[in-house]
């Protein structure tokens, strides 16, 4: 019996071990643990990779979202629209800043925010939109940016799962996920497509003024040491994490290609199965497959997961409870049944192992196990 984890960080590490070990030891030897040279070097390299003017590093993806909202001068009571089918951090920071989260439904195929539902949710209090590029595929940014322009709204991209994905607009313009809105945000959590060995995050913008505000807010609200021009936070990427990311960034396109290869294998195996619906692809976006998430049709999900686990095959559910049904975000505006697509997805989605090191033998074992249980 094989053991197939959702993520295999150990094998990935061993494939770049020499580079990683040297990078970490260099930081330790130089004792430049905070704001060492690797931080700026990684920032510059990521700006080049993403084709964006400014990358501002921070401590994690949640901080990135919070700092972005602070930089846009959103005020308590302002409404921010996002999807109910997302990880909690997207909504958490809106509530934390005493803004009002306005939740909308997802699309059934790509699982991303529904632009039609988004526009219907706009009120005079709406100030911003947070599209989430879920599982590695861009939301419909052409429609979202058009809505934002017509309603004078700011756009913060939650790009914590889709770094390296590209979106092509109808005029042929091609941009990376995280570089289309006013500010993009990402996470470098270890399991991400570009992950460090702890926590880390970043913000992206092409706006010089916003970039200065993002840097200032993330550094206690100061541009000049001990002179605080605004209320800020302490959120920085430490040098060891930057050194790890600097080593891994040149491998990101290979990591993405490996994930896409694994996804194609799953597609070929499950594409015509009556009990499985494979993830849809938006032709305007590439998909970098942070997760490979299917919809189960008439299948007992818990039973399937238990039987797969008996075979050593991991699986996960992202996300079992929509945001509008979470106790922490209970709101009289939302009731069960209000977002039928999101609620159906939460009941039926299941993610299979997806990482950069999956071999064809492992993929065959996962596929065989799923098909056997479903037979």
C-alpha distance (Angstrom), angle and dihedral (degrees) to the residues before:
residue distance angle dihedral
X1 . . .
X2 3.80 . .
X3 3.79 124.9 .
X4 3.82 109.4 -137.8
X5 3.82 113.3 -175.5
X6 3.78 124.2 -161.9
X7 3.81 88.6 -117.1
X8 3.81 130.1 17.1
X9 3.79 106.2 -157.9
X10 3.80 93.5 157.8
X11 3.81 94.9 62.1
X12 3.78 90.6 43.5
X13 3.81 89.8 52.4
X14 3.80 93.1 49.5
X15 3.80 90.2 52.9
X16 3.84 90.5 59.9
X17 3.80 97.6 23.4
X18 3.78 98.2 125.2
X19 3.81 93.5 51.8
X20 3.80 93.6 43.3
X21 3.79 95.2 47.6
X22 3.80 92.2 49.7
X23 3.80 92.4 47.8
X24 3.81 92.9 51.0
X25 3.80 94.0 44.1
X26 3.80 90.7 50.2
X27 3.80 89.4 58.1
X28 3.79 92.2 47.0
X29 3.81 92.2 47.7
X30 3.81 91.8 48.5
X31 3.85 92.3 41.0
X32 3.82 89.4 -143.0
X33 3.78 92.9 142.1
X34 3.82 96.8 151.3
X35 3.82 121.7 48.5
X36 3.79 92.5 -14.1
X37 3.82 122.1 165.7
X38 3.81 93.1 -87.8
X39 3.81 90.7 65.3
X40 3.79 93.8 59.9
X41 3.81 92.2 38.6
X42 3.80 92.1 53.8
X43 3.79 91.4 45.2
X44 3.79 91.6 53.4
X45 3.79 92.6 45.9
X46 3.80 91.7 50.2
X47 3.81 91.9 49.0
X48 3.80 88.3 55.2
X49 3.80 93.8 45.6
X50 3.80 93.7 49.7
X51 3.79 97.4 38.3
X52 3.78 91.0 -127.9
X53 3.80 127.7 136.3
X54 3.80 98.6 -133.7
X55 3.79 134.8 28.5
X56 3.80 114.6 -177.1
X57 3.79 113.7 -169.6
X58 3.79 122.8 -144.6
X59 3.79 141.1 168.9
X60 3.83 101.2 -87.3
X61 3.78 144.5 -20.7
X62 3.79 94.4 -91.9
X63 3.80 91.0 55.4
X64 3.80 88.6 48.4
X65 3.81 90.6 58.7
X66 3.81 92.6 45.4
X67 3.79 94.8 48.1
X68 3.81 90.4 47.3
X69 3.80 91.3 55.2
X70 3.80 91.1 46.5
X71 3.81 90.7 50.8
X72 3.81 90.9 54.3
X73 3.83 89.4 56.5
X74 3.78 93.9 -123.8
X75 3.80 110.4 177.1
X76 3.82 132.6 -145.4
X77 3.78 108.4 -81.3
X78 3.81 95.0 28.8
X79 3.77 113.1 129.0
X80 3.81 122.2 -124.1
X81 3.79 119.3 -169.3
X82 3.79 121.8 -144.9
X83 3.78 140.4 144.2
X84 3.78 125.5 -78.4
X85 3.82 89.7 -143.3
X86 3.80 100.9 75.4
X87 3.78 145.0 89.9
X88 3.78 112.8 -73.0
X89 3.83 95.9 -109.6
X90 3.80 91.4 75.2
X91 3.79 92.0 60.8
X92 3.79 96.9 28.6
X93 3.79 95.6 68.7
X94 3.81 92.2 47.5
X95 3.79 90.3 56.0
X96 3.81 92.9 40.5
X97 3.82 90.6 59.1
X98 3.83 89.9 48.8
X99 3.76 91.2 -111.6
X100 3.80 118.7 138.1
X101 3.82 115.8 -107.1
X102 3.79 110.9 -141.7
X103 3.79 109.2 -164.4
X104 3.79 127.4 -157.1
X105 3.78 137.8 -179.0
X106 3.80 129.1 -87.7
X107 3.79 131.7 -125.6
X108 3.82 114.2 -100.7
X109 3.81 98.1 -131.5
X110 3.79 107.0 40.1
X111 3.85 95.1 23.4
X112 3.82 88.8 -135.6
X113 3.81 126.7 129.7
X114 3.81 115.7 -67.6
X115 3.85 108.2 -120.2
X116 3.81 92.3 -157.0
X117 3.81 91.5 54.4
X118 3.80 89.0 44.0
X119 3.80 93.8 56.8
X120 3.80 92.2 46.3
X121 3.82 89.2 56.0
X122 3.81 95.1 57.7
X123 3.81 116.4 115.0
X124 3.81 133.4 169.7
X125 3.83 87.0 -89.9
X126 3.80 94.4 56.7
X127 3.79 112.5 112.9
X128 3.81 106.8 159.9
X129 3.80 146.8 18.2
X130 3.80 125.0 -144.0
X131 3.81 109.5 -162.8
X132 3.80 113.1 -169.8
X133 3.81 117.6 -144.8
X134 3.77 91.3 -144.4
X135 3.81 123.7 -152.3
X136 3.82 92.2 -11.1
X137 3.82 105.4 -50.6
X138 3.80 126.0 104.1
X139 3.76 120.7 -111.9
X140 3.82 115.5 -121.0
X141 3.79 93.4 -75.4
X142 3.81 96.6 172.0
X143 3.79 90.8 60.3
X144 3.81 92.7 39.8
X145 3.82 94.9 49.7
X146 3.80 89.9 47.4
X147 3.81 90.2 52.7
X148 3.80 90.7 47.1
X149 3.82 92.6 51.4
X150 3.81 93.7 47.9
X151 3.81 92.7 48.9
X152 3.82 97.8 35.8
X153 3.81 93.8 -118.7
X154 3.79 130.9 153.3
X155 3.81 120.3 -123.5
X156 3.80 125.7 -144.2
X157 3.80 112.9 -176.0
X158 3.79 115.6 -145.0
X159 3.79 95.8 -147.8
X160 3.79 97.6 164.1
X161 3.82 91.8 123.4
X162 3.81 104.7 32.8
X163 3.79 110.8 51.8
X164 3.80 108.0 150.3
X165 3.81 95.3 27.8
X166 3.81 118.7 126.1
X167 3.79 129.2 -144.9
X168 3.81 122.4 -158.1
X169 3.80 119.2 -154.1
X170 3.80 122.0 -147.8
X171 3.82 91.0 -102.0
X172 3.80 89.7 58.8
X173 3.81 95.8 -102.9
X174 3.81 109.5 145.8
X175 3.80 121.8 -157.9
X176 3.77 136.4 170.9
X177 3.76 121.5 -110.5
X178 3.78 108.3 -92.7
X179 3.81 95.8 30.9
X180 3.81 101.5 78.5
X181 3.79 104.2 70.7
X182 3.79 130.0 56.7
X183 3.81 89.3 -87.0
X184 3.78 133.0 6.9
X185 3.79 123.8 -156.8
X186 3.78 133.5 -162.5
X187 3.78 143.6 176.9
X188 3.79 128.6 -134.2
X189 3.81 94.0 -161.6
X190 3.83 107.2 156.5
X191 3.82 95.7 -104.1
X192 3.81 94.4 51.1
X193 3.80 120.2 107.0
X194 3.81 86.8 -103.5
X195 3.79 103.0 30.1
X196 3.78 135.4 165.5
X197 3.81 128.0 -152.5
X198 3.78 96.1 -95.4
X199 3.79 133.0 2.2
X200 3.77 124.6 -31.1
X201 3.78 141.9 145.6
X202 3.78 145.7 173.0
X203 3.79 144.6 -157.0
X204 3.81 126.8 -141.6
X205 3.79 131.0 -155.8
X206 3.78 141.6 152.9
X207 3.80 91.2 -153.2
X208 3.83 112.9 100.2
X209 3.80 94.2 -157.5
X210 3.79 93.5 49.0
X211 3.81 90.4 46.9
X212 3.79 90.8 56.0
X213 3.80 91.2 49.1
X214 3.80 92.2 48.2
X215 3.81 91.7 51.5
X216 3.79 92.0 46.5
X217 3.81 96.0 47.6
X218 3.80 92.6 47.6
X219 3.82 89.1 52.6
X220 3.82 102.0 55.1
X221 3.81 91.6 -79.2
X222 3.78 94.7 -68.2
X223 3.80 135.6 126.4
X224 3.79 94.1 175.4
X225 3.79 116.7 42.7
X226 3.82 112.4 -92.7
X227 3.83 92.4 3.7
X228 3.80 108.0 105.7
X229 3.79 115.2 -163.2
X230 3.78 97.7 174.0
X231 3.78 141.8 8.3
X232 3.77 107.8 -81.1
X233 3.77 145.1 162.2
X234 3.79 136.5 -122.9
X235 3.78 104.6 -110.0
X236 3.78 121.6 144.2
X237 3.77 140.5 147.5
X238 3.80 108.0 -115.7
X239 3.78 118.5 -129.4
X240 3.80 97.4 -112.0
X241 3.81 90.9 55.5
X242 3.80 90.9 46.7
X243 3.81 89.8 51.0
X244 3.82 90.5 52.5
X245 3.80 91.6 48.0
X246 3.79 92.1 47.4
X247 3.82 88.8 57.8
X248 3.81 94.1 45.4
X249 3.82 98.9 44.4
X250 3.84 95.1 77.0
X251 3.83 87.4 54.2
X252 3.82 94.8 50.7
X253 3.80 96.5 96.0
X254 3.81 89.7 50.5
X255 3.80 90.2 48.5
X256 3.81 89.5 51.4
X257 3.81 92.3 48.2
X258 3.80 89.9 51.3
X259 3.79 91.1 51.5
X260 3.81 91.2 47.8
X261 3.80 89.9 50.6
X262 3.81 90.5 52.4
X263 3.80 90.7 47.3
X264 3.81 90.9 51.8
X265 3.81 89.1 52.5
X266 3.80 90.5 53.0
X267 3.81 91.0 45.5
X268 3.77 92.4 53.6
X269 3.80 91.7 48.9
X270 3.79 99.3 43.6
X271 3.80 105.4 24.2
X272 3.81 95.6 100.7
X273 3.79 99.2 31.8
X274 3.81 111.4 123.7
X275 3.81 93.1 -144.0
X276 3.83 95.9 49.4
X277 3.79 134.0 61.3
X278 3.79 112.9 -164.3
X279 3.83 119.8 -143.9
X280 3.80 113.8 -80.8
X281 3.79 119.9 -123.4
X282 3.78 122.0 -134.7
X283 3.82 104.1 -140.1
X284 3.80 89.0 -142.5
X285 3.81 93.3 60.2
X286 3.75 136.5 54.1
X287 3.80 114.8 -135.2
X288 3.82 120.2 -133.2
X289 3.82 94.5 -174.8
X290 3.75 105.8 -133.6
X291 3.80 79.9 168.8
X292 3.78 133.6 11.8
X293 3.78 102.0 -141.3
X294 3.80 125.2 -178.7
X295 3.80 132.5 -176.3
X296 3.80 115.4 -122.9
X297 3.81 115.4 -139.3
X298 3.79 114.0 -150.0
X299 3.80 92.4 -23.3
X300 3.81 126.9 134.5
X301 3.79 97.2 -121.4
X302 3.78 97.3 -164.3
X303 3.80 91.3 49.9
X304 3.80 92.1 48.3
X305 3.79 91.7 49.7
X306 3.79 92.4 48.1
X307 3.81 92.7 50.6
X308 3.81 91.8 46.9
X309 3.80 89.9 50.6
X310 3.80 89.3 54.1
X311 3.81 86.2 59.2
X312 3.83 91.7 48.9
X313 3.81 93.5 -105.6
X314 3.78 115.2 135.7
X315 3.80 123.8 -146.2
X316 3.79 135.5 172.6
X317 3.79 140.0 -161.9
X318 3.81 115.6 -130.3
X319 3.04 102.4 -152.8
X320 3.82 123.4 -1.3
X321 3.82 97.1 173.9
X322 3.82 123.2 38.2
X323 3.78 117.6 -130.6
X324 3.82 93.5 -111.3
X325 3.82 89.2 58.4
X326 3.81 96.6 47.3
X327 3.80 115.6 111.7
X328 3.81 92.6 -131.2
X329 3.81 92.0 55.7
X330 3.79 100.4 36.6
X331 3.80 108.4 147.7
X332 3.79 132.3 176.8
X333 3.82 88.0 -130.6
X334 3.82 91.2 68.2
X335 3.77 131.2 55.9
X336 3.77 133.3 174.6
X337 3.79 106.6 -81.9
X338 3.80 95.6 34.7
X339 3.82 93.7 104.4
X340 3.80 105.1 35.8
X341 3.81 97.3 174.3
X342 3.79 94.2 49.7
X343 3.79 92.7 45.6
X344 3.81 92.1 48.3
X345 3.81 90.6 49.4
X346 3.79 92.4 50.2
X347 3.79 89.8 53.9
X348 3.80 95.9 46.0
X349 3.82 113.7 28.3
X350 3.79 123.2 105.7
X351 3.80 129.3 175.5
X352 3.80 124.8 -144.9
X353 3.82 127.8 -151.2
X354 3.80 109.1 -66.3
X355 3.77 124.6 173.7
X356 3.79 143.0 123.2
X357 3.80 97.3 -94.5
X358 3.81 102.4 53.4
X359 3.80 110.8 134.3
X360 3.79 125.3 -150.8
X361 3.79 88.4 -111.4
X362 3.79 90.9 55.2
X363 3.80 92.4 45.6
X364 3.80 90.4 50.7
X365 3.80 89.7 51.0
X366 3.83 92.3 51.0
X367 3.79 92.6 46.8
X368 3.81 92.4 46.2
X369 3.79 91.1 49.7
X370 3.81 93.9 50.5
X371 3.80 93.6 46.1
X372 3.79 91.9 47.5
X373 3.80 93.3 51.9
X374 3.81 92.1 46.5
X375 3.80 94.9 46.7
